[in-house]
Structures are given as C-alpha cells and as structure tokens.
Amino acid sequence: MNTEPTTPPSSLGAASCYASSCGRVTLYLGDSVELRHLIPTDAAIISDPPYGMKWDGKVTRGKNGTGKQGPTRNHGKTILEDERPFDPAPWLAWEKVVLFGSNHFGARLPVGTKLIWIKRYDEAFGSFLSDAEEAWMKGGHGIYCKRDLSIQGESSDKLHPCQKPVPLMAWCMDKAKVQAGAVVVDPYMGSGSTIIAAIRTGRKAIGFEKDPEHYANAVQRITNELAQGDLFLGHND
C-alpha cells in the first residue's frame, strides 16, 4: 500500500498527489476546478463545498443533546474560500451530482432533489446551530431525509469544522444511484469523509483539497482506513 504522497507532473497544477497501491483512491492537493479535466466523465460528484457564507467558525457549544458545553475543537477555524459566493456551474455537467449547502447557492442551481441530513433528536431541535443540513441532488423533484447523529460522538475528534459523517455520505451515494465499483469524486475533500464512505462501500474515489492541513489530515485518515482491510469487499487488501 502506497502511504506516501507522490509528485505528479507539473502540468497537473497540483502540489502533491497520493495514489493507493490498490488503484482505488487518488488524492490531489490543488484546485479542483483547474484540475477537473482529471475527472472521468462518468464519475459521480459528491461533495460538501464552501458555501460562501463567510462563516467565522466561532462556535461555542450549548446543551445540544451531547451534554457538552464550551468552545468546539475547531473554534475560530474558517473554511478556505468561504468568503466568496460558491459557483456550482463547473460540476453540473456530470450526470450524478450531490452538493451540500445548496440553501446558500440554490439560485444558481436547476430544479433537483433535496437530501436532508437531520442532525439531532427531536427534543434537541433548536438548541445548537441548525437542526438539519440540505444537499441538492441533480435530477428529480423529491425530498429525502436521513437522521444521522454519529458525528456528535466524534465532535471532540473532528479534524475539519464542517466534517460530515461517513454513513451520511454513503447514503448520498446510494440516493444518487452510484453503483459499486464506480468512481466518486469529492472536489472539496476536507478531511476525507466522502472518500472513506466510497472505500467502505466498494467504490473508487478521487479527492481534491486546496488547504494543505486538511489535505494532510485526509491522507492520514484514508491511509489508516485502507490499512484496516476488509474481509467482505476485499478492496482494502
């Protein structure tokens, strides 16, 4: 298993690249818009991009169902390029697309399906930030919900201030009808949850991240995931 980043040709415009020895995962440190020629035309785009909300990251947790209070681990950390409006246009050419945060840039999207992540139990509604988050999926008109509270148990260990639960991203792939063995691409990889979801569900993955710290964290998380092996799918051998 290749656990060290390799340097791709300078024509890629990326500072670093990681490729797993199994051939299922490739990660780029660089601008996904500039590097999108590397993405297969039949890939699925599944991502949580910067929303363009100029979020200051200063989250102080109150009673929100976890029993914890005080500043979060990532208190004050901002998202790279979140200070400017997000443009989804570069990703709309692909057939299968899921983009979180669509309530912030919905005017720039065609009509599609809504995927709603319910983040807490009913009794905790209204207690801490939003109760749910919204994603846009290309095609259709329906609204589908998934309750996933798993990230609350990981809140003290999150490597990214907006880290999504791995099961949630796997659910998005299923709703988009991404087949086993197909390629999932996350143009705004963050700490790599989408890539790990693809690994665990027998799909291939390509990730892009511009922030060197988040890229390094993602590489570490993903290499750890691949090193565990999988007795059922065999894709981590």
N, C-alpha and C positions, 0 to 999 in steps of 0.2 A: 504494500500500500504506500503510495506516494504521500508523505506527510509534509513535504517542504514545498513552498511556492516556487514556481519556475518563472523565468522571464520570457514572455512571448516576443515575437518580432515587433520592432518599434512601430511598424505600420498599424498595429492594433490600437495604439494610443493608450495602452494601459500600462500602469507602472509595475504590475505584478499579476501573476496568474497561478492558480492552483488547479491541478487535474488529478483526480483519483486514479490509481492504477487499474481499477475495475472498469474505468471508462464511463462511469455513470454520472460523475459530478465534475463540473468545470466552474471555477470562480474567477472573476476578474475584478481587480482594483482599478476602477476607471468609470468614465461617464457612459451610462448605458445608452443614452440617445446617440452619442457619437459612435458607439460600438454595436449598434443594433443590426448591422449587416452580418454579425456573427450568429444571429439567432435564426434557427430553422424556420421556414415559412409555415410549417405545420405544428409549431410549438404552441403551448398554452401559456399566456401571460397571467400570472397570479401574484399580486403584489400589494403592499401597503406603502404607497409613495408619500413623499412630503405633501401636506395638504395645502400649503400656502396660507397658514393661519397665524404665522409669526408667534408661535407658542413659546413662552419664556421658560417652560419646563419647571417652574417653581410650584411644585405640588406638595402640599402638606396634608397628609392623610388624616381624616377624622374617623369616626366609627362607621365603618362601611361593611360590616359583616365579617371582617377578619379579626377583629379585636385589637388591631394595631393602630397606633396613632403616631403622629410626628412626621418629619420630612422623609420622603422616599429616598432610596439609594441613589437615584439619578436626579435628585432635586437640583434644579437650575440648569440641567443639560438641555441644550436646544438641538433641533434637527437641521442638518445641513440643507441649505437652500429653501427652508420653510418660510423664509421672509418674502418670497416672490410667488405669485399665483402659479399653481400647478397646471400644466398643459397636458391633457391625456392624449392629444392627437397622434403622437408618434406610435401609440400602442393599439390604435383602433383598427389597423389593417389586419391584425391577426384574428382568426376565427373564434378562438376561445380566449376570453379576457375577463378577469376579475380584478377590480381596483377598489381597495378600501378608501374611506374618507370621501366618498362621492358626494356627500351633502355639502362639501366645500367647493366642489367644481362641477356640480350637476348641470349647470347651464351650458357647459362645453361638451356634454355627453348626449348621444341619442337615447331614445327610449330603450329601456332594457329591464332586466330582472333585478330585484333588490334582495340582497342577502343580509340578514340582520343578526349580529352577534349580541346576544343578551348576556351581560357581564356579571350579573349578581342575582341573588334570590329576591323574590317579590318583597319581602319585608325590609330589604336594604335599598329599595328604589329611592332615589332622590337624596342619598346620603353622601355620595362622593363622585364628583365629576359627572359623566353621563352614565346612564343605566345600560346603554347599548351603543354599538357602533354599526355603521352602514357601509356596505360594499355594493358596487354596481357590477352586474354581470352582463356581458354582451348577449343580446337576443332575448326574446320572450317578454313577458309583462308581469310575472308573478312576484310575490314577496314571500321569502322563506326565512325561518328563524332557527337559530341553534343556541341553546343555553350552554355555555362553557365557562365554568368558574375556575378552571385549573390554573390559570395564571395568578390567581390570588395566593395560591400556595407557593408560587415561585417568586412572589413580589420582592422578597428580600435578596433574591439572587439574579434578578433580571439584568442582562448585560446592555439592554437598549431601553430607553424610556418608553418606547411605544411597542415593545416586544409583544407579539401575538402568540397565543397558544398553538402548539404544533397540531393538536387534533382539530382546531378550528380551520387551519389552512388545508388540512387533508379533506375536511368537509367541503371546502370551496372547490377543491379539485374534483370531488365526486359530483357536486352540483353542476359543474361545467362539463361533466362527462369526459374527463381526461382519462384515457384508457391506461391500463398497466403497461409499462414499457415506453410510454410516450414521454416527450420532453416538456418539463415545466420550467419556465423562466421567471425569475424574480429580478426585475430591473433595479429595484431599490431594496437590496437584500437585508440591510440592517444586521442583526445578529444571527440570521440564517434559519429562522423557524420554518419558512416555506421550503427551503432546501431539505431540511430534516424530515418534514412531512412527506416530501417526494421520495426520499430514501426509504422511509418506513412503509410506504405503500407500493413499492416496486416500480417507481417511475424514475426517469432520468432527470437531471436538473442542471441548470445554468444560472449562476447568480452574478449580479453586478453590484458593487458598492463603491462610492466615492470617498467615504470617510475612512481613513487608514485604521483608526482604532476599531471601528465596527467591523471592518473587513478582517482584521486580525482575530477578533473575537469569533467571528463567523467561521473562519478557517479552523480555529481550535475546536469549536463546538462540533463542526461537521466531521473533522478527522476523528474526534472521540466517538461520534456516532458510528462511523464506518468501522472503527476498530472493534466494536462490540460484536459484530457478526449477527447473522440472522438465520436461525435453523429452518425457518419456513420458506422464506423467499430466496435466500441464498445470495442476495445482491450485495452483501457486505463482506463476502469472502475475500 
